[in-house]
Amino acid sequence: MARDDLSQVDGVVTDVLAGGNFSVRLAAGQVITAKLSGRLRKFHIRVILGDRVTVGVSPYDPTHGLILQRQKAESTYQGGGPRRR
């Protein structure tokens, strides 16, 4: 499955399954099973329940996907002084 063939859709992780698989609810309401891409595993990116992710879905099997990236959460910084570096 080449990355060029995948269509990218956004979703939310709804369940953590065994073996590094996740249940993801897509923006259209469909629930699919997805696994982490090699780059996310290589750099030890943690994906937890409720995370917003970008999933690559194959046109040949739309029930399975590949989590390509985890989207950053909104910053909770409220100001009030210099940021610590």
N, CA and C of each residue as an Amber inpcrd file, in Angstrom:
protein
   255
   0.8560000  -1.1680000   0.0000000   0.0000000   0.0000000   0.0000000
   0.9020000   1.2310000   0.0000000   1.0120000   1.8690000  -1.1290000
   1.8290000   3.0700000  -1.2510000   1.0690000   4.2740000  -0.7020000
   1.8000000   5.2250000  -0.1670000   1.1490000   6.4060000   0.4010000
   0.4820000   7.2610000  -0.6590000   0.9280000   7.1580000  -1.8930000
   0.3310000   7.9660000  -2.9560000  -1.0980000   7.5360000  -3.2490000
  -1.4290000   6.2770000  -2.9890000  -2.7580000   5.7540000  -3.2780000
  -3.7790000   6.0930000  -2.1980000  -3.3290000   6.5440000  -1.0350000
  -4.2240000   6.7530000   0.0960000  -4.9570000   8.0840000  -0.0090000
  -6.2360000   8.0630000   0.3580000  -6.9720000   9.3200000   0.4900000
  -6.9440000   9.7020000   1.9700000  -6.6090000  10.9450000   2.2650000
  -6.4480000  11.3860000   3.6420000  -7.7440000  11.9740000   4.1720000
  -8.1570000  11.4910000   5.3490000  -9.3550000  11.9880000   6.0250000
  -9.0160000  12.2070000   7.4990000  -9.7600000  13.0930000   8.1440000
  -9.5580000  13.3640000   9.5620000 -10.5250000  12.5360000  10.3830000
 -10.1120000  12.2080000  11.6010000 -10.9590000  11.4250000  12.4820000
 -10.5250000  11.5720000  13.9230000 -11.2570000  10.8840000  14.8150000
 -10.9850000  10.9050000  16.2460000 -10.8400000   9.4660000  16.7180000
  -9.8150000   9.2040000  17.5340000  -9.5980000   7.8650000  18.0720000
 -10.6850000   7.5810000  19.1030000 -11.4540000   6.5030000  18.8830000
 -12.5460000   6.1630000  19.7910000 -12.2390000   4.9650000  20.6640000
 -11.2560000   4.1380000  20.2690000 -10.9270000   2.9530000  21.0500000
  -9.5000000   2.5330000  20.7300000  -8.7970000   2.0470000  21.7470000
  -7.4480000   1.5170000  21.5580000  -7.5590000   0.0050000  21.5740000
  -7.1530000  -0.6370000  20.4770000  -7.2590000  -2.0790000  20.3370000
  -5.8900000  -2.7250000  20.5420000  -5.8670000  -4.0380000  20.6180000
  -4.6230000  -4.7770000  20.8230000  -3.7520000  -4.7260000  19.5750000
  -2.4590000  -4.8860000  19.7740000  -1.5320000  -4.9760000  18.6570000
  -1.2410000  -3.6620000  17.9670000  -1.4320000  -2.5460000  18.6430000
  -1.1400000  -1.2500000  18.0300000  -2.1970000  -0.7800000  17.0580000
  -3.3840000  -1.3330000  17.1300000  -4.4910000  -0.9100000  16.2740000
  -5.4080000   0.0290000  17.0430000  -6.1110000   0.8580000  16.2950000
  -7.0130000   1.8360000  16.8900000  -8.3270000   1.8270000  16.1330000
  -9.3960000   2.1320000  16.8290000 -10.6920000   2.3400000  16.2010000
 -10.8570000   3.8440000  16.0390000 -11.1070000   4.2890000  14.8020000
 -11.1580000   5.7200000  14.4980000 -12.5050000   6.0550000  13.8700000
 -13.1680000   7.0950000  14.4090000 -14.4120000   7.5870000  13.8180000
 -14.0570000   8.7350000  12.8870000 -14.3800000   8.5540000  11.6090000
 -14.0650000   9.5600000  10.5990000 -15.0710000  10.6970000  10.6430000
 -14.7670000  11.7800000   9.9550000 -15.6380000  12.9540000   9.9400000
 -17.0000000  12.6310000   9.3360000 -17.0660000  11.6400000   8.4420000
 -18.3320000  11.2600000   7.8160000 -19.1700000  10.3540000   8.7140000
 -18.6330000   9.9470000   9.8760000 -19.3680000   9.1030000  10.7990000
 -19.0060000   7.6310000  10.7110000 -18.2370000   7.2410000   9.7250000
 -17.8340000   5.8530000   9.5460000 -16.7500000   5.4980000  10.5650000
 -16.7920000   4.2730000  11.1060000 -15.7840000   3.8070000  12.0480000
 -14.9060000   2.7840000  11.3410000 -13.5760000   3.0110000  11.3800000
 -12.6410000   2.0950000  10.7350000 -11.5670000   1.6740000  11.7320000
 -10.8410000   0.6160000  11.3820000  -9.6920000   0.1690000  12.1540000
  -8.4400000   0.7260000  11.4950000  -7.5540000   1.3120000  12.2960000
  -6.3370000   1.9130000  11.7410000  -5.1420000   1.5270000  12.5960000
  -3.9800000   1.4740000  11.9510000  -2.7430000   1.2130000  12.6790000
  -1.7880000   2.3790000  12.4690000  -0.7620000   2.4580000  13.3130000
   0.2060000   3.5460000  13.2230000   1.1160000   3.3590000  12.0220000
   1.4850000   4.4490000  11.3940000   2.4460000   4.3850000  10.2980000
   3.8430000   4.1510000  10.8770000   4.7600000   3.7610000  10.0270000
   6.1180000   3.4700000  10.4640000   6.8300000   4.6730000  11.0440000
   6.5700000   5.8540000  10.4950000   7.2140000   7.0680000  10.9950000
   6.7530000   7.3820000  12.4170000   5.4560000   7.1800000  12.7080000
   4.9560000   7.4250000  14.0610000   5.5450000   6.4150000  15.0440000
   5.6840000   5.1570000  14.6130000   6.3060000   4.1510000  15.4790000
   7.7880000   4.4450000  15.6840000   8.4650000   4.8800000  14.6410000
   9.9040000   5.1500000  14.7090000  10.2240000   6.2470000  15.7170000
   9.4330000   7.3100000  15.7260000   9.6810000   8.4380000  16.6140000
   8.8690000   8.3690000  17.9080000   8.2650000   7.2060000  18.2000000
   7.5430000   6.9550000  19.4520000   6.4600000   7.9990000  19.7230000
   5.6860000   8.3380000  18.6970000   4.5750000   9.2740000  18.8560000
   3.4230000   8.5260000  19.5170000   2.9470000   9.0260000  20.6380000
   1.8640000   8.3790000  21.3780000   0.5240000   8.8670000  20.8510000
  -0.3650000   7.9300000  20.6100000  -1.7330000   8.2490000  20.2170000
  -2.6300000   7.6610000  21.2930000  -3.4820000   8.5000000  21.8760000
  -4.3510000   8.0420000  22.9510000  -5.8060000   8.2960000  22.5860000
  -6.6770000   7.7970000  23.4100000  -8.1140000   7.9260000  23.2140000
  -8.5100000   9.3970000  23.1390000  -9.2570000   9.7810000  22.1150000
  -9.7220000  11.1500000  21.9530000  -8.8420000  12.0220000  21.0830000
  -7.6860000  11.5270000  20.6550000  -6.7960000  12.3190000  19.7970000
  -7.3970000  12.4990000  18.4100000  -7.1800000  13.6750000  17.8320000
  -7.5560000  13.9250000  16.4370000  -6.3930000  13.4860000  15.5680000
  -6.6760000  12.6670000  14.5570000  -5.6330000  12.0980000  13.7140000
  -6.0090000  12.2480000  12.2470000  -4.9850000  12.1840000  11.3860000
  -5.1850000  12.1210000   9.9470000  -4.9480000  10.6800000   9.5330000
  -5.9330000  10.0930000   8.8580000  -5.8830000   8.6820000   8.4870000
  -5.8290000   8.5660000   6.9710000  -4.9390000   7.7170000   6.4910000
  -4.8890000   7.3950000   5.0730000  -5.7170000   6.1520000   4.8290000
  -6.7100000   6.2480000   3.9540000  -7.6090000   5.1270000   3.6770000
  -7.3850000   4.6660000   2.2470000  -7.2060000   3.3650000   2.0870000
  -6.9850000   2.7890000   0.7690000  -8.2990000   2.7180000  -0.0040000
  -8.2800000   2.9990000  -1.2950000  -9.5100000   2.8690000  -2.0840000
  -9.9210000   1.4110000  -2.2810000  -9.0060000   0.4770000  -2.0540000
  -9.2950000  -0.9370000  -2.2490000  -9.9530000  -1.5750000  -1.0370000
  -9.6790000  -1.0570000   0.1680000 -10.2870000  -1.5760000   1.3920000
 -10.5880000  -0.4070000   2.3240000 -11.7630000   0.1900000   2.2070000
 -12.0710000   1.3890000   3.0060000 -12.3770000   1.1170000   4.4780000
 -12.2770000  -0.1360000   4.9450000 -12.5350000  -0.4280000   6.3550000
 -11.2660000  -0.3910000   7.1910000 -10.1000000  -0.2910000   6.5440000
  -8.8230000  -0.2370000   7.2440000  -8.0710000   1.0190000   6.8310000
  -7.2810000   1.5370000   7.7680000  -6.5300000   2.7450000   7.4620000
  -5.1760000   2.7610000   8.1330000  -4.4320000   3.8050000   7.8580000
  -3.0930000   4.0030000   8.3830000  -3.0450000   5.4030000   8.9930000
  -2.7380000   5.4910000  10.2860000  -2.6690000   6.7940000  10.9510000
  -1.3800000   7.4720000  10.5110000  -1.5170000   8.5570000   9.7610000
  -0.3650000   9.2490000   9.1950000   0.1940000  10.3120000  10.1200000
  -0.6720000  10.9900000  10.8740000  -0.1860000  12.0000000  11.8150000
  -1.2200000  12.2550000  12.8890000  -0.7140000  12.6870000  14.0440000
  -1.5740000  13.1170000  15.1400000  -1.5770000  14.6270000  15.1150000
  -2.7610000  15.2190000  15.1550000  -2.8530000  16.6730000  15.0770000
  -2.6350000  17.2720000  16.4540000  -1.9370000  18.3940000  16.4740000
  -1.5980000  19.0420000  17.7350000  -2.8450000  19.5950000  18.4100000
  -2.8590000  19.4950000  19.7360000  -3.9580000  20.0480000  20.5190000
  -3.7910000  21.5560000  20.6120000  -4.8710000  22.2520000  20.9090000
  -4.8050000  23.6950000  21.0670000  -3.9600000  24.0220000  22.2890000
  -3.2120000  25.0990000  22.2200000  -2.3530000  25.5030000  23.3180000
  -3.1970000  25.9970000  24.4870000  -2.7880000  25.6310000  25.6950000
  -3.4960000  26.0800000  26.8940000  -2.7610000  27.2300000  27.5700000
  -1.7600000  27.8100000  26.9040000  -0.9810000  28.9080000  27.4720000
  -1.8580000  30.1460000  27.5890000  -1.9370000  30.7220000  28.7960000
  -2.8040000  31.8610000  29.0590000  -2.0500000  33.1820000  29.1320000
  -0.7640000  33.1660000  28.9730000   0.0080000  34.3980000  29.1160000
   0.3790000  34.6230000  30.5680000   0.7270000  35.8540000  30.9040000
   1.0180000  36.1580000  32.3000000   2.4810000  36.0090000  32.6650000
   3.3640000  36.3360000  31.7850000   4.7800000  36.2710000  32.1170000
   5.5660000  35.6380000  30.9900000   6.8730000  35.6570000  31.1380000
   7.6960000  35.0740000  30.0700000   7.5360000  33.5600000  30.0320000
   7.6050000  33.0190000  28.8340000   7.5200000  31.5720000  28.6850000
   8.8500000  30.9540000  29.0690000   8.7810000  29.8670000  29.7140000
   9.9860000  29.1580000  30.1270000  10.5440000  28.3860000  28.9490000
  11.8410000  28.4610000  28.7520000  12.4550000  27.7580000  27.6190000
  13.2260000  26.5790000  28.0570000
